[in-house]
Amino acid sequence: MKVPYQPKTLRQIASVHGTPTYVYFEEIIRDRCRKLKDKVSLLPHKLLYAMKANYNPAILKIICEEGIGIDAVSIGELELAKRVGFAPEDVLYSANSITDEEMHTAASYGSLFNIGELYRLARFGEAFPGTDVCIRLNPKVGAGHHEYVVTAGEKSKFGIPMEYLPEALEIAAKHRLKIIGIHQHIGSGILDIADLWSAVEVLLEAAPNFPDLTFINFGGGLGIPYRIGEASFDYDGFQQVLIPRIKEWSEVLPQQLAFWFEPGRYFVAEAGTLLTEVTMLKQNGIGSRTFAGTNSGQNHLIRPMFYNAYHEIFNLSNPTGILYNYDVTGNICESGDRFAKDRPIQEIRVNDILAILDAGAYGYAMSSLYNLRPFPEEVLVRKTGEVEVVRKRVSPTSLIDQLLSETTD
Ligand SMILES: Cc1ncc(COP(=O)(O)O)c(C=O)c1O
């Protein structure tokens, strides 16, 4: 069984701050930032953070201090990145399916656009002729932990398919757009570097088509091991095989390029734990499975329900307890509202505190107000051990005050 990072600290936080609460460890985030920089250090590089994974401003500040830029996908993300202190040149705007209005608003932030549709490229060219742009290509090779997170290949809405490259170049020429970057992001939760390499190769081969090219962005997608014993993304292979191969390729390219990566999950997933309290135990007759109900649910961490994703669950209140099998469920009125199915966990009692691990990415960021239950609190454990509330818990009455202030009769 995977043991949570600093279980004593987690127990203390649960007793002082209550639950449900997301806890993040600054130390782990900084460690991941530095590790990745080290892995790509052989290449001229730039790292971005896909802030959709976790947009808490305190986390963004840490990432900014580490010298990492931002992959932003909405005006909200651009605005938050700006307010946190990211410079426009360290932000890449990769929104999809945008309107002309959004395009004009986004342009006022001064960041480079990454465009993955011919129609949008043409509209961008008409509006901003003669400017720099990055284009997102679809290398026809997708990968990921679930079909919903595969973002390249024939079934994906993302990126300009390679066979439309001549059209993309024609549009760029017509509007004097300088394609200074090419981009791909083939999916999320990739564990095998061979998947990444097959897409990387497609972009490297395409590079000579772009005389103004200054960088190639290979996207994010680096997976983390959610289960004990699960292979992690092959970082040694990444550093010792994939990066040197890119370097080798780049040496025969006519121009000197920088190579970008933009993970989200890798930087924050393992830094976050969701703490929840057990509110009920029940069985549906003799021999039935045991349900351990909690005060959180799909509204706070939708990954198990949405992707059938696995998150380790550790009973912080009974760490040495005998293992029994449980369905760990939430308090939302949906049968699929379940964190784990038939899972061996240390014996659970009512009021026990459960730690749901590796929840720092696509956890809070994908949460909702479904059933009008408020969001969890978010707490950051500093490197010094200091515990800071980085997003306050809102009471149900304040939530409804807010709702009524936004609605009209
Ligand atoms: C364009 C783009 N870049 C990067 C990412 C980050 O992916 P991951 O969190 O798997 O690294 C995403 C995630 O959806 C994305 O859409």
The ligand as an SDF file (V2000), in Angstrom:
LIG
                    3D

 16 16  0  0  0  0  0  0  0  0999 V2000
   -2.2220   21.5920  -24.7850 C   0  0  0  0  0  0  0  0  0  0  0  0
   -1.9410   20.8660  -23.5170 C   0  0  0  0  0  0  0  0  0  0  0  0
   -0.7010   20.8920  -23.0230 N   0  0  0  0  0  0  0  0  0  0  0  0
   -0.3810   20.2680  -21.8680 C   0  0  0  0  0  0  0  0  0  0  0  0
   -1.3440   19.5740  -21.1440 C   0  0  0  0  0  0  0  0  0  0  0  0
   -0.9400   18.9100  -19.8760 C   0  0  0  0  0  0  0  0  0  0  0  0
   -1.1510   17.5570  -19.8540 O   0  0  0  0  0  0  0  0  0  0  0  0
   -0.5830   16.7050  -18.6400 P   0  0  0  0  0  0  0  0  0  0  0  0
   -1.2260   17.2430  -17.4090 O   0  0  0  0  0  0  0  0  0  0  0  0
   -0.9770   15.3290  -18.9240 O   0  0  0  0  0  0  0  0  0  0  0  0
    0.8870   16.8960  -18.6150 O   0  0  0  0  0  0  0  0  0  0  0  0
   -2.6490   19.5110  -21.6340 C   0  0  0  0  0  0  0  0  0  0  0  0
   -3.6690   18.7510  -20.9110 C   0  0  0  0  0  0  0  0  0  0  0  0
   -4.7690   18.5290  -21.3070 O   0  0  0  0  0  0  0  0  0  0  0  0
   -2.9650   20.1850  -22.8420 C   0  0  0  0  0  0  0  0  0  0  0  0
   -4.1900   20.1660  -23.3440 O   0  0  0  0  0  0  0  0  0  0  0  0
  1  2  1  0
  2  3  1  0
  2 15  2  0
  3  4  2  0
  4  5  1  0
  5  6  1  0
  5 12  2  0
  6  7  1  0
  7  8  1  0
  8  9  2  0
  8 10  1  0
  8 11  1  0
 12 13  1  0
 12 15  1  0
 13 14  2  0
 15 16  1  0
M  END
$$$$
